[in-house]
Amino acid sequence: MIVLLIYVAIFVASFFLVKLLVHKTTRDFTARKTVTFGDESAVRPNRIASVISVLTIFLLWGAFTGSSWVPGFLHAPGPFVGDATFTYTAEAEGAAPDDATVTVRVFPVGEDVEAPEVDPGAGWAKDDSDSVGAWRSGLIRVDRNDGYGRDEGHTVVAVNGEPIAPGGEVITEFGRVGMSPKGTLNFEPRKGWQMEPIWLPPPEAVLARLKEIAQDGYRDSTLWEHLGWSLFRVIAGFFFGALIGIPLGYAMGLSDWFRGWFDPIVEFMRPVPPLALIPLVIIWAGIGETGKIILLFLAALWIMAIAARSGVSGVKISKVHAAYSLGASKAQIMRHVIVPNSLPEIFTGARVAMGVCWGTVVAAELVAAEKGAGMMIMVASKFQLTDIVIMGIILIGVIGFGIDILMRFAEKALVPWKGRG
């Protein structure tokens, strides 16, 4: 919630700042333009907003992970590290209540630290020491060195002067002191707002892991082999999906019989997520490459069929009548009218299908894959190697975004008439 509020605040502040500094010094008539359907030039992405958006994400990532790439004054409050102390009051049968102090050394996770040495003091309740990792918690048996043990009715009744009972807690400046149902104290250091590296490592840790895997590989394969296999599976599945889906869509858009025959099948399979088909694909095609490509083929097939059908159905009838009036044959109408006017919808469907295939390839590679970005993520997650998981996610997103950009360029080159009526 805190991260979301900060993100919204940066968004609002950036919006008004850019409006004030940029739009006041330039003549921009885009806002005066009437937005019309089919006119992609009506609203274009603000590049300044895009840059600020990406920088904001990385700033929040670094600030809430204690990254060295972010200035220290921008860091969110981190976990407490150092020596924490609290005083407990104990009672025992036949003895007056006594106080003792517990010193807990809180250390960064991964370091080997011993508990500090303390003087036990003169009372029957002896001072204690212990150690616990940041973001962790630990039980503290304060009665282990006291003059009276639990057999003599040793009971902790207060922490820092505040009463405590089994199941209760006392909040100190260093963290939380709780009591288990059996009366044992539990110390949990103050966590702050930063994320523990096991849940979200800082950006430099992810980059260091990327360099390591790029040089040494991962599980007997180079990084480029993993990414190459994922890319090959996606392209193969998309190719076969488009090879069958586009003609099927054209047939459904041109023939009422084909439309009636295949429409129930397409509309039934369209909302079924590809991940739900994994067990069936494994039964039918096994766990080899064939099964993975079939799964990606099914992910792209229905999208491409619907895109082609929509493209054909969206052709203006006036263009068809005009071509007939000029003496065009059915083949000429198909080639010069229907295909060119349906290509924009097909390219849009292709971009969507590629995105779905990229989202599906990770799940497809979870099943007995020896190479692939999804395999890296799956294996790393088993060993809680979050840096490799995030690295794989970023690489998949970057490659997917790159493919989408290439398809946009191809669309502009092959379909320059898109949005021009």
C-alpha positions as CSV (number, residue, x, y, z in Angstrom):
1,M,0.0,0.0,0.0
2,I,2.8,2.4,0.8
3,V,4.6,1.7,-2.5
4,L,1.3,2.2,-4.4
5,L,0.7,5.6,-2.7
6,I,4.2,6.7,-3.4
7,Y,3.8,5.6,-7.0
8,V,0.6,7.5,-7.4
9,A,2.1,10.6,-5.8
10,I,5.1,10.5,-8.2
11,F,2.7,10.0,-11.1
12,V,0.6,13.1,-10.2
13,A,3.6,15.3,-9.4
14,S,5.3,14.3,-12.7
15,F,2.2,15.0,-14.7
16,F,1.7,18.5,-13.4
17,L,5.5,19.3,-13.5
18,V,5.8,18.2,-17.1
19,K,2.7,20.1,-18.1
20,L,4.1,23.2,-16.4
21,L,7.7,23.0,-17.7
22,V,7.2,21.5,-21.1
23,H,3.8,22.3,-22.5
24,K,4.1,26.0,-21.4
25,T,7.2,26.4,-23.5
26,T,6.1,24.5,-26.6
27,R,3.2,24.8,-29.0
28,D,1.4,21.5,-28.8
29,F,-2.0,21.1,-30.5
30,T,-2.4,17.4,-29.9
31,A,-5.0,18.0,-27.1
32,R,-7.1,20.1,-29.5
33,K,-7.3,17.2,-32.0
34,T,-10.6,15.2,-32.1
35,V,-10.0,11.6,-31.2
36,T,-11.6,9.3,-33.8
37,F,-11.8,5.6,-34.1
38,G,-9.2,4.1,-36.4
39,D,-7.0,7.2,-36.1
40,E,-3.9,6.0,-34.2
41,S,-2.3,9.4,-34.4
42,A,-5.0,10.9,-32.1
43,V,-3.2,10.0,-28.9
44,R,0.4,9.1,-28.9
45,P,2.5,8.0,-25.9
46,N,4.3,10.9,-24.2
47,R,8.0,9.8,-24.2
48,I,8.8,11.9,-21.2
49,A,6.1,10.1,-19.2
50,S,7.5,6.7,-20.4
51,V,11.0,7.6,-19.2
52,I,9.7,8.9,-15.9
53,S,7.6,5.8,-15.5
54,V,10.5,3.4,-15.9
55,L,12.8,5.4,-13.7
56,T,10.1,5.5,-11.0
57,I,9.8,1.7,-11.0
58,F,13.5,1.3,-10.6
59,L,13.7,4.0,-8.0
60,L,11.0,2.3,-5.9
61,W,12.7,-1.0,-6.4
62,G,16.0,0.3,-5.3
63,A,14.6,2.4,-2.4
64,F,12.7,-0.5,-0.9
65,T,15.6,-3.0,-1.2
66,G,18.3,-0.7,0.1
67,S,20.1,-0.6,-3.3
68,S,23.5,1.0,-3.5
69,W,22.4,2.5,-6.8
70,V,19.9,4.7,-5.0
71,P,21.1,7.6,-2.7
72,G,20.9,6.7,0.9
73,F,18.5,9.5,1.7
74,L,15.9,8.0,-0.7
75,H,16.1,4.6,1.0
76,A,13.0,3.4,2.8
77,P,13.5,2.6,6.5
78,G,15.4,-0.6,6.7
79,P,15.4,-3.4,9.3
80,F,17.0,-2.8,12.7
81,V,20.6,-4.0,12.9
82,G,22.7,-3.8,16.0
83,D,22.3,-4.5,19.7
84,A,18.7,-4.4,21.0
85,T,17.9,-4.5,24.7
86,F,14.8,-4.9,26.8
87,T,14.1,-5.6,30.5
88,Y,11.9,-8.3,31.8
89,T,10.3,-8.8,35.2
90,A,10.1,-12.4,36.5
91,E,8.4,-14.0,39.5
92,A,9.0,-17.3,41.2
93,E,7.7,-19.2,44.2
94,G,9.2,-18.0,47.5
95,A,11.1,-15.1,45.9
96,A,10.5,-11.4,45.3
97,P,10.0,-10.3,41.7
98,D,13.3,-9.4,40.0
99,D,14.3,-7.6,36.8
100,A,17.0,-8.6,34.3
101,T,18.1,-7.2,30.9
102,V,18.3,-9.1,27.7
103,T,20.7,-8.0,25.0
104,V,20.0,-9.3,21.5
105,R,22.5,-8.8,18.7
106,V,20.6,-8.4,15.4
107,F,22.8,-9.1,12.4
108,P,22.3,-9.1,8.6
109,V,21.2,-12.5,7.3
110,G,24.0,-14.5,6.0
111,E,26.6,-13.3,8.5
112,D,28.0,-15.5,11.3
113,V,27.6,-13.5,14.5
114,E,27.8,-14.7,18.1
115,A,25.7,-13.4,21.0
116,P,27.4,-10.5,23.0
117,E,28.9,-11.2,26.3
118,V,27.1,-9.6,29.3
119,D,27.5,-9.6,33.0
120,P,24.8,-11.7,34.6
121,G,24.2,-9.3,37.5
122,A,23.6,-9.8,41.2
123,G,19.9,-10.7,41.4
124,W,18.3,-14.2,40.9
125,A,17.0,-13.0,37.5
126,K,20.2,-13.0,35.4
127,D,21.0,-10.8,32.4
128,D,20.9,-12.7,29.1
129,S,22.2,-12.3,25.6
130,D,21.2,-13.9,22.3
131,S,21.4,-13.2,18.5
132,V,18.9,-13.2,15.7
133,G,19.0,-12.3,12.0
134,A,17.3,-9.2,10.6
135,W,13.8,-9.9,9.3
136,R,13.9,-13.1,11.5
137,S,12.7,-13.9,15.1
138,G,14.0,-16.1,17.8
139,L,12.9,-17.7,21.1
140,I,14.8,-16.5,24.1
141,R,14.8,-18.7,27.2
142,V,15.4,-16.1,29.8
143,D,15.0,-18.7,32.6
144,R,17.9,-20.9,31.5
145,N,20.4,-19.1,33.7
146,D,18.1,-17.5,36.3
147,G,18.3,-18.6,40.0
148,Y,14.8,-20.1,39.7
149,G,13.6,-22.3,36.8
150,R,10.2,-23.2,35.7
151,D,10.0,-26.0,38.3
152,E,10.1,-23.2,40.9
153,G,7.3,-21.4,39.1
154,H,9.5,-19.0,37.0
155,T,7.2,-16.7,35.1
156,V,7.8,-13.5,33.1
157,V,5.1,-11.0,34.0
158,A,6.3,-7.8,32.4
159,V,8.6,-6.5,29.7
160,N,9.9,-2.9,30.0
161,G,7.4,-2.4,32.8
162,E,4.4,-3.4,30.6
163,P,2.4,-6.5,31.7
164,I,2.7,-9.5,29.4
165,A,0.9,-12.8,29.4
166,P,1.0,-15.9,27.2
167,G,-0.1,-14.9,23.7
168,G,0.5,-11.2,24.4
169,E,3.2,-8.8,23.2
170,V,5.0,-5.7,24.0
171,I,6.4,-3.3,21.3
172,T,9.8,-1.8,22.1
173,E,11.9,0.7,20.2
174,F,13.9,-2.3,18.7
175,G,11.1,-4.5,17.8
176,R,8.3,-6.8,19.1
177,V,8.6,-9.0,22.2
178,G,5.9,-11.6,22.3
179,M,5.2,-14.5,24.6
180,S,4.3,-18.0,23.4
181,P,1.4,-20.0,24.9
182,K,4.0,-21.8,27.1
183,G,5.5,-18.5,28.5
184,T,8.7,-18.3,26.4
185,L,9.7,-14.9,25.1
186,N,10.1,-14.3,21.4
187,F,11.9,-11.3,20.0
188,E,11.2,-10.1,16.5
189,P,13.4,-7.1,15.4
190,R,11.9,-4.1,13.8
191,K,11.6,-4.9,10.0
192,G,11.2,-1.5,8.6
193,W,9.8,-1.0,5.1
194,Q,12.5,-2.6,3.0
195,M,12.0,-6.0,1.5
196,E,14.2,-8.9,2.5
197,P,16.5,-10.0,-0.3
198,I,15.1,-13.5,-0.3
199,W,11.7,-11.9,-1.4
200,L,13.0,-9.0,-3.5
201,P,16.8,-8.6,-4.1
202,P,18.1,-5.2,-5.1
203,P,18.7,-4.4,-8.8
204,E,22.5,-4.8,-8.6
205,A,22.1,-8.3,-7.3
206,V,20.0,-9.2,-10.3
207,L,22.5,-7.6,-12.7
208,A,25.3,-9.5,-11.0
209,R,23.4,-12.8,-11.4
210,L,22.8,-11.9,-15.1
211,K,26.5,-11.4,-15.7
212,E,27.4,-14.6,-13.8
213,I,24.9,-16.7,-15.8
214,A,25.9,-15.0,-19.1
215,Q,29.5,-16.0,-18.5
216,D,29.2,-19.4,-16.8
217,G,25.7,-20.6,-17.9
218,Y,23.1,-22.3,-15.8
219,R,22.5,-26.0,-15.4
220,D,25.0,-27.0,-18.2
221,S,23.6,-24.5,-20.7
222,T,24.5,-21.0,-21.6
223,L,22.0,-18.1,-21.1
224,W,21.7,-17.7,-24.8
225,E,20.8,-21.4,-25.3
226,H,18.0,-21.0,-22.7
227,L,16.6,-17.9,-24.3
228,G,17.1,-19.4,-27.8
229,W,15.1,-22.5,-27.0
230,S,12.3,-20.4,-25.5
231,L,12.3,-18.2,-28.6
232,F,12.3,-21.2,-30.9
233,R,9.3,-22.7,-29.2
234,V,7.3,-19.5,-29.3
235,I,8.0,-18.8,-32.9
236,A,7.3,-22.4,-33.9
237,G,4.0,-22.5,-32.0
238,F,3.0,-19.1,-33.4
239,F,3.9,-20.0,-36.9
240,F,1.7,-23.1,-37.0
241,G,-1.1,-21.3,-35.2
242,A,-1.1,-18.5,-37.8
243,L,-0.7,-21.0,-40.6
244,I,-3.9,-22.7,-39.7
245,G,-5.7,-19.9,-37.9
246,I,-5.6,-17.2,-40.6
247,P,-7.1,-19.4,-43.4
248,L,-9.7,-20.7,-40.9
249,G,-10.6,-17.1,-40.0
250,Y,-10.9,-16.1,-43.7
251,A,-13.2,-19.1,-44.3
252,M,-15.4,-18.2,-41.3
253,G,-15.5,-14.6,-42.5
254,L,-16.4,-15.5,-46.1
255,S,-18.7,-18.5,-45.7
256,D,-21.8,-18.8,-43.6
257,W,-21.4,-22.5,-43.6
258,F,-17.8,-22.4,-42.3
259,R,-18.9,-19.7,-39.8
260,G,-21.7,-21.8,-38.5
261,W,-19.5,-25.0,-38.4
262,F,-16.4,-23.6,-36.6
263,D,-17.9,-20.7,-34.7
264,P,-19.0,-22.9,-31.7
265,I,-15.5,-24.5,-31.6
266,V,-13.6,-21.3,-31.7
267,E,-15.8,-19.5,-29.3
268,F,-15.6,-22.4,-26.9
269,M,-11.8,-22.7,-27.0
270,R,-11.2,-18.9,-27.0
271,P,-11.8,-18.4,-23.2
272,V,-10.0,-21.6,-22.2
273,P,-6.6,-20.7,-20.9
274,P,-3.7,-22.5,-22.5
275,L,-2.4,-23.6,-19.1
276,A,-5.6,-25.7,-18.6
277,L,-4.6,-27.7,-21.7
278,I,-1.2,-28.8,-20.3
279,P,-2.4,-32.1,-18.7
280,L,-4.2,-33.1,-21.9
281,V,-1.2,-32.1,-24.1
282,I,1.1,-34.3,-22.0
283,I,-1.3,-37.2,-22.3
284,W,-1.5,-36.8,-26.1
285,A,2.0,-35.7,-27.1
286,G,4.2,-36.5,-24.1
287,I,6.6,-34.2,-22.4
288,G,9.0,-33.6,-25.3
289,E,9.4,-30.7,-27.6
290,T,6.3,-31.7,-29.6
291,G,4.0,-31.3,-26.7
292,K,5.4,-27.8,-25.9
293,I,5.0,-26.6,-29.4
294,I,1.5,-28.0,-29.6
295,L,0.5,-26.1,-26.5
296,L,1.9,-22.8,-28.0
297,F,0.1,-23.7,-31.3
298,L,-3.2,-23.9,-29.5
299,A,-2.5,-20.7,-27.6
300,A,-2.1,-18.8,-31.0
301,L,-4.6,-20.7,-33.1
302,W,-7.8,-19.3,-31.8
303,I,-6.5,-15.7,-31.5
304,M,-5.3,-15.7,-35.1
305,A,-8.6,-17.3,-36.3
306,I,-10.7,-14.6,-34.5
307,A,-8.4,-11.8,-35.8
308,A,-8.7,-13.0,-39.4
309,R,-12.4,-13.5,-39.1
310,S,-12.8,-10.0,-37.6
311,G,-10.7,-8.5,-40.4
312,V,-12.7,-10.0,-43.1
313,S,-16.0,-9.1,-41.5
314,G,-14.8,-5.5,-41.1
315,V,-14.2,-4.9,-44.7
316,K,-16.6,-2.1,-45.9
317,I,-19.2,-3.5,-48.3
318,S,-18.9,-0.3,-50.4
319,K,-15.4,-1.2,-51.3
320,V,-16.5,-4.7,-52.5
321,H,-19.3,-3.1,-54.6
322,A,-16.9,-0.6,-56.1
323,A,-14.5,-3.4,-57.1
324,Y,-17.4,-5.4,-58.7
325,S,-18.6,-2.3,-60.6
326,L,-15.1,-2.0,-62.0
327,G,-15.3,-5.5,-63.3
328,A,-13.1,-7.3,-60.7
329,S,-13.4,-11.0,-60.3
330,K,-13.8,-12.8,-57.0
331,A,-10.1,-13.7,-56.9
332,Q,-9.2,-10.0,-57.6
333,I,-11.6,-8.8,-54.9
334,M,-10.0,-11.3,-52.5
335,R,-6.5,-10.2,-53.4
336,H,-7.0,-6.4,-53.7
337,V,-9.8,-5.7,-51.3
338,I,-10.4,-8.3,-48.6
339,V,-6.8,-9.3,-47.9
340,P,-5.4,-5.7,-47.7
341,N,-8.3,-4.5,-45.5
342,S,-8.0,-7.5,-43.2
343,L,-4.3,-7.3,-42.6
344,P,-4.5,-4.6,-39.9
345,E,-6.7,-6.9,-37.7
346,I,-4.4,-9.8,-38.4
347,F,-1.3,-7.9,-37.3
348,T,-3.1,-6.8,-34.2
349,G,-4.1,-10.4,-33.5
350,A,-0.5,-11.5,-34.2
351,R,0.8,-9.1,-31.5
352,V,-1.7,-10.4,-29.0
353,A,-0.9,-14.1,-29.9
354,M,2.8,-13.5,-29.5
355,G,2.2,-12.0,-26.1
356,V,0.0,-15.0,-25.1
357,C,2.6,-17.4,-26.4
358,W,5.4,-15.8,-24.4
359,G,3.2,-16.0,-21.3
360,T,2.5,-19.7,-22.0
361,V,6.1,-20.8,-22.8
362,V,7.1,-20.4,-19.2
363,A,4.4,-22.8,-18.1
364,A,5.2,-25.1,-21.0
365,E,8.8,-25.3,-20.0
366,L,7.9,-26.2,-16.4
367,V,7.2,-29.7,-17.7
368,A,10.5,-31.7,-18.0
369,A,12.3,-29.0,-20.0
370,E,16.1,-29.1,-19.9
371,K,16.6,-25.7,-21.5
372,G,14.6,-22.5,-21.6
373,A,13.8,-19.4,-19.6
374,G,10.9,-21.0,-18.0
375,M,13.0,-23.9,-16.8
376,M,15.5,-21.4,-15.2
377,I,12.7,-19.7,-13.3
378,M,11.2,-23.0,-12.2
379,V,14.4,-24.5,-10.9
380,A,15.5,-21.2,-9.3
381,S,12.2,-20.9,-7.4
382,K,12.7,-24.3,-5.8
383,F,15.9,-23.1,-4.2
384,Q,14.5,-19.6,-3.5
385,L,17.0,-17.9,-5.8
386,T,14.8,-14.9,-6.3
387,D,17.5,-13.0,-8.2
388,I,17.4,-15.6,-11.0
389,V,13.6,-15.6,-11.0
390,I,13.5,-11.8,-11.4
391,M,16.3,-12.0,-14.0
392,G,14.3,-14.5,-16.1
393,I,11.1,-12.5,-15.8
394,I,12.9,-9.3,-17.0
395,L,14.5,-11.1,-19.9
396,I,11.2,-12.6,-21.0
397,G,9.6,-9.2,-20.8
398,V,12.4,-7.4,-22.7
399,I,12.4,-10.0,-25.5
400,G,8.6,-10.0,-25.7
401,F,8.7,-6.2,-25.9
402,G,11.3,-6.3,-28.6
403,I,9.3,-8.7,-30.6
404,D,6.3,-6.5,-30.3
405,I,8.3,-3.5,-31.5
406,L,9.6,-5.5,-34.5
407,M,6.0,-6.5,-35.4
408,R,4.9,-2.8,-35.1
409,F,7.7,-1.9,-37.6
410,A,6.6,-4.7,-39.9
411,E,3.0,-3.6,-39.7
412,K,4.0,0.0,-40.6
413,A,6.0,-1.3,-43.6
414,L,3.6,-3.9,-44.9
415,V,0.3,-2.2,-43.9
416,P,0.9,1.6,-44.4
417,W,-2.8,2.2,-45.1
418,K,-3.9,1.2,-41.6
419,G,-6.1,3.8,-40.0
420,R,-6.6,5.7,-43.3
421,G,-10.1,4.3,-44.1
